[in-house]
Amino acid sequence: MAATLPADSVGRVSPQSVRFDEPLLLECGRELPGYTLAYETYGVLNADATNAILVCHALSGNHHAAGYDSEDARKPGWWEACIGPGKPLDTNRFFVVCSNNLGGCHGSTGPTSEDPATGQAYGADFPLVTVGDWVRTQARLADHLGIERWAAVAGGSLGGMQALQWAIDLPERIGHAIVIAAAPRLSAQNIAFNEVARQAIRSDPDFHEGRYALTGDRPRTGLMLARMLGHITYLSEAAMGEKFGRERRDERGAFGFHYGVEFEVESYLRHQGESFVDRFDANTYLLMTKALDYFDPAAATGGDLSKALARTTAPFFVASFTSDWRFPPAASHEIVRALLDINKRVSYAEIEADHGHDAFLMPVPRYQEVFGAYMNRVAEEVGA
């Protein structure tokens, strides 16, 4: 018997893909002879194609942002809290598009794809990609879908950085920029976390310098450790304390586990790491963290973020969360100040939430209220 899906869900969805045979020159200087993007869409594109929203995913996300996979209905899309009928990205009003970033491992061309020059998986030979590269591939996707201008480009974390880059690079093709739980660049601490994660992967004996596909191995232990480290940074101390405290799986086992799983939080992190390695690729993880590290639009203007934002024409909605210590409110404040300094339109919300960085994924009532109110204005502008 088929499971009953929530009334405010977009329901069952199937991914689509499109192949682009025109070569793509990347910012690193290398060229891809062609590439494929996997994507999903929700809602209906109106007659004049003005109600389209591009959703950009974060580090370990993909194109499955909402609804339930047609083949696996166990888990909804990663932004199910915000996409669907009556939600901030209301699919009764908007046509929502989410693609798997170039370099990904869920259908878009990336390290697991075949290199036409060798007939084998790219592996470590896949070129470095940047947020700017993703913007240009997403613009091609928009052309393919018949969308000249997005009503808004939205995302959280790395997805919010993409929305920021969209507003800078292609101002004529974006109506609003939705930048949630993001930053104008990574702090040294964030780069350090990413480097520890990369070293965990690269130090795994089964990594084989990124060519593990040729040996049949996978650096499972290294990728698991990278995910465990990352997951700690996505949660707040309050959230971890409330969820796990110092609870033990079995009080009788104290001092007898010989470094096995004893505390509930240990069990949780190991589960997160073990399940992650079954759905993600290690080389893709390295690529995505490097794209995060390199993101710094103000670098081209001598570190002046206001100058970098001078070409933007889209109004901004910027949101942060009080317990997010990975991308804290201060990082969003920097974006807001830079916009206000050059008289750009920006709305800002700082949301009280104990979920840490992951709050942007959660159905936090105040978050959904202010996000929904802003998107209602966007809908009215485009007549949706």
N, C-alpha and C positions, 0 to 999 in steps of 0.2 A: 504494500500500500504506500503510495507516494506521500511524503511528509507535507503537511500544510505549511506554506511559507507565510511570513508576516505580511500584513496588508500594506505596510509602508515600505516594502521591498520592491525592487524592480523585477523580482522573480528569477527564473532560470535564464542564464545568459550563455552564449557561446562566443569564444574568441574568434576574431577575424585576423587576416594578415594581408599585407600588400608588399609587393616586390618593387623596388626602385632600381632600375638598371643604369641610371645616370651615375657616373663616378662621383664620390663625395670626398673632397679635400678636407682633411681634418686639421684642427688647429695645431696638432703636434707635427704637421708637415707631411704625414703619410696620407695615402689615398686608398679608399675602399672602392673596388670596381663596381660595387652594387651592394645592396643590403635589403633586408626584410624587416618590417616592423609588425609586431603583433599588437592588437588593440581590441578594446571592447567599446560599445556605444550603448547608451541608455536614453530613453525618451525618443522624441521625434523632431527632426530638423524641420523648422518652418519653411514656408515657401520662399522667403527671401534670404534664408540661411543666416539670420541675425541672432538666433537664440542658442548658439553653440558655446559650450564651456569646455575648455581643455583642462583636465586634471593631470597633474604631474606627480609621480610617485617618489617615495623616499628611498634610502639606501638599499634596503632588501625587499622593496615592494615590486609590483609588476602591474600589468594592465588590468588585472582582475580587481577593480576598485569597489564594485557593488554587485548586489545580487548573489545568486548561487550558481555555481558551475553546473552546466547541463549534465556533466558526467559524475560530478562529486558534489553532492549537496550538503556535505557535513559542515562546511565552513563558509561564511559569507565573505564578500570582498573586503579589502582592508579599510575602506572608508565607508562602510555600510552605515555608520552612524550619521553621515552627512549627505549621502546621495540616495534619493528615492522620493516617492510621492510625499509631499508635505514637509520634506526635510530641507535644510538650507539650499542644497543643490537639487531643487525640486524638478523631478523628471516629468511632471505634468506641464512644466513651463519651459524647461531647458532640454537641449540635446547635449548630453555629456559624453565626452570622449576621453579615454585614458589609454595610452600606449606604453608598452614595455620599452624602456630606454635602450638605445643602441648600446651594445656591449652587455646586454642582459642575458639571462639564461632561461627565459620563458617564452621563446618563440621569435624574438628579435635576433638579428645577427649579432653574435658575440663569440667569446672564446670557445664555446662548444660547437660552433658552426664550422662547416667545411671551408677551408681555405682553398679557393679555386686554383691557386698556384701550386699546391702540393697534393690536393685530394684528401688531406687529413684535417683533423680539427685544428683550428688556429692555436688553441692553448695559449701559452705565454707570448706567442707571436701576434696576438691581436693588438692593434695599436691603442695607445692611450686616447681616451675620449674626454671631452670637457662638457660643462653645462652649455656652453655656446654651441657645441656640435649638436647637442640634443635639441636645442631650439631650432636649428636649421632643418633637422630631420622631421621635427614636428610640424614645421611650416610646410614641408613637402606633403606630409600626411593631410594637413588642412586643404591643400590644393587638390589632393586626390578626392577628398570628401566634398569638394565644392564650397569650402568655407573661406571667404576672403578675409574675414576679421572675426576673431573670437569675442564674444560678449564679455568674457573674462577668462583669464588663465589663473588657476588656483592650485595650491599645494601646501603641504606641511613639511617642515624640516628641509631636506634636500629638494623636495618638490616646491617649497616656497622660494628657494633660491632660483629654481628654474623660472618661476613666475617673475621674479625680479629681473632676471636676465632677458626674458621676453620683452618686458617693458622698455629695457635699454636698447636691445638690438633691433626690434621690429615694432617700434611704437605705433606705426600706422595699422598694425594688424591685431591690436589688443585693446579692448574697451576698458577693462578693469584688471588690476593686479591684486590677487588675493595671496598674501604672504603670511603664513601662519607658523609659529614656532620655528623661525628661521633666523639667519644672521647674515650680515653683509660679507662675512668671511669667517673662517674658523679661527678660534683662539689657539695659542700654542698648546694648551692642555688638550684640546680636541684633536689636534694633529698628533699629539703624543699617544692618545688612546688608539687612533687609527694605526699608528706605526706598531704598537704592541700587537694589535690584532693581525696585522700583516706578517709580523715576525712569527707569530704562532703558526700561521699557515705555512710560511716559507721554511720553517724549521722542521716541519713534519717530514719524516723519512719517505713518505709516499708522495711528496710534492713533486719530486723529480724536476726541479727548476720549471715547474708549470707545465710539463709535458706528460702528465700522469695518464692522459687519455691513451697514449701509445703503449703504456705498460699494463693498462687495465686496473691500475690502482686509483685510489682517491685519498687525498689528505684529510680524512674524516676527523682525526683527533685535532689537527690544527684548526680546521674550520669550526669545529664544535667549540674550542676554546675562544676563538674570535667572537663567535656569537654570544657565548656566555659573558664575556667582557662587555660587549656592546649592550647586551640586555640590562646589565647592571646600571649602565649610564642612562638608559631610557626611563628608569624608574626613580622615584624619589625615595629618600630614606623613610619618610612617613608612610608611603605606600607599601614599601617592603616590610616595615615594622607592623603595620596593620594586618597585612596579608599573612605574614609568616611568624613575626616575632622571633622568639628563640625556641619555637616548638620543635620537638624531636619526633622523628618517625616512630621511635620505640624507646621510651625512657629506660627500659631495662638494658638497652644496648650501650649505655654511656661507657666510654673508655674501652669499648670492645670492638670497634669497627675497623681499626687499623687503616684509617683514612678513607673508609668507604662512606657511603651516603648515610649521614646521621641526622642532620637538621633538615627540616622541611624546605628551607630556602635552597639547600644544596640539591635536593631532589628536583625542585622546580627548575633550577638553572641547568641541570644536566638534561632534563627532559627538553627544555628549549633548545639546547645545543644539539642533542641527538636528532630531534625532529627536523631541525634546520638543515643538517647535512644531506637529508634525503630530498630536499627540494631546491637546493641552491648550489652554485658552482664556485669553487674556490678562486679561480682566476677572475670571475666576475666580481667577487667580493673585493679583490685587490684593486680592480679597475674603478669600482664605485667609490671606494674610500679615497683613491687618488683624485678622482674628479671633485670630491668634497674638499680635499686639501688645496687644490689649485684654484678653487672658486674665489675670486677677489676682483670684482668689477672695478673697484677704485684703483687698482694697481696701474691701469692705463692712464690715470689722471693724477699721478703722483701721490696717491693715497687719499685724494679728496673725493669722498663719496658724493657730495652734492654735485660736483662737476660730472661725475659718472652718470648721475641721474638727470642731468640737464636736458637730455633729448626726450625724456619720457613725457608722454601726454596723457596716459591713463591715470585716473584716480586710483588710490591704493587703499586696501583694507589690510591692516597689519594687526595681528593678534599674538599675544604671548601668554604664558602660564606661570603663576607665581612659584611653583615648585620645580620648574624646569631648570635644572642646573647645567644641562648640556648646552642648550641655547637659551640662556636666561633672558628675562625681560630687558635687561640692559642692552642686549644685542638688537632687539626690536626698537628700543628707544633710539639707537644710533641711526637706524633707517628712517624713523619718523623725523628726527631732528634734521637729517640731511635733506629730506623732502620739504620740510617747513622752511628751511633756510633759503630755498629757491622758489618759495611760494607755490609749491605743488599741492594738489588736493590729497589729503590723507585722513583716514579714520582709524583710530587706534583703540584697541580693547585689551586690557590686562585682566585675565580671568583667574579668579581664585580657584585653584584645583590642587589636589594632593597627588595626582597621578604621575608627576614628573613630565619628561619629554613626551611620553606616550599619550598625554592628555589630548593632543590634537586628533587622536584616533577615537576618542571616547565620547559617549553621548552625555557630555557635561551640560546640564540645562542652560546655564548662563551663556556658555560658549555657543550652543545651538541657537539661542535667542538672538544674540548680537550678530552672528554670522548670517542667520536667516533674515534679519531685518535689512542687512546690507544687500543681500542677494535679492530681496524683494524690490529694492530700488533699481537694481540692474535689470530685473525682469520688466519693470514698468518702462524703463528706458527703451527696451527693444520691443515692447508690445507683446511680451510673452505672458 
